[in-house]
Amino acid sequence: MQGIDARHKRYVPVTTFTNEEGQVRPTSILWFDGKKYSTLVIDEVKDVRRMSSRRVGGDGICYTIRVGKNITRLYFEDPKWFVEAKEPWNDCAADGC
């Protein structure tokens, strides 16, 4: 599904930490740019709330996170995680077709 601002829902692998009270915090995202994988370390979780993504659709727990200088939203839509990606990735990006 593509939303406004040419964004789309992109499911991503996420590493999390769960404390003894059951609170879940994402700690890193495995990102694929079409050529290689990179681990993006989440420096800070600024906010956590139930929220819908108006840009790409979907509903779940929204984590407002900081990765370096960038602040973005990461959604937990049980059992998967997604971001509102700006550029769609396709199979041709990897091999240049």
N, C-alpha and C positions, 0 to 999 in steps of 0.2 A: 504494500500500500504506500503510495507516495502522497505526502501532504503538502502544505504550503511551504514556501521557501525551498522547493525541490529537495525536501528531506524525505527519508524513508526509515522504516523500522529495521534496525540491524541487530540481530541477536549476537551476543558476544559471550565468550567464556569469562567468568569472573571468579577470582579467589576471594574467599570471605573468612572472617574470624567470628566465631560465635562464643560469647562469654557464658559464664555459669548461670546467668539469668535468662539465657536464650536470645539475647539481643544479637542481631546479625549486622556486621559491618563489612562492606566490601573493602578489600585491600589492594587489589590490582585487577587490570583488565588485559586480556590477551587480544591484541589488535592485529588484523591482517590488512595490509594496504594494497593487496593485489599482487605483491611480489614477495613479501617476507612478513613474518610474525614479529611483533614487538610487545614487550610487557610494559604497560603503562602503570606506574605506581600511583595509587591514590594518596595524595598528600594530606587531604583533609576531607571529612564528611561535614558539610556545613549545615545540612538540614535533612530531616527524614519525615515524610508524610505520605498518606494515601492520596494518590492523585492520578488523573487521567492525562494522557498525552494528547493535546489538541492538535499537534502538528502531524502526527503519524498514526494516531489511534492506539488504543490499548489502555489498560487500567492496571494499577498495582501500587506497590510501594515505590515512591520516588525518592531517590537519594541525590541531593544536590552536592556535587563533589568538586574538589579542586585537584587538577593534575598539572603540576607546574604552575604556570600563570593562568591557565585556562579553567574557567568554571563552567560546568555542564551538568546535565541531568542523566542519571542512570536509573533505569526502572527494573524492578523485580516483578515480573508477571509470572507468578508461580507456575511451573518450576524453572522458567527461563529468565535471563537478563537481556535487556535491550537498551540501545541508545537511539537518539534521533540523529541519524547520520546525514551529512550534507551530500556526500558523493556516493552514488550506488557502486557497488563492486560487482563485477561480472567475470565470467571465466575468461573473457578476451583480454582483460587487464593483465593477467599473468603472462600470456604468451603473445600479446600484441596483435591478435587477429582482427 
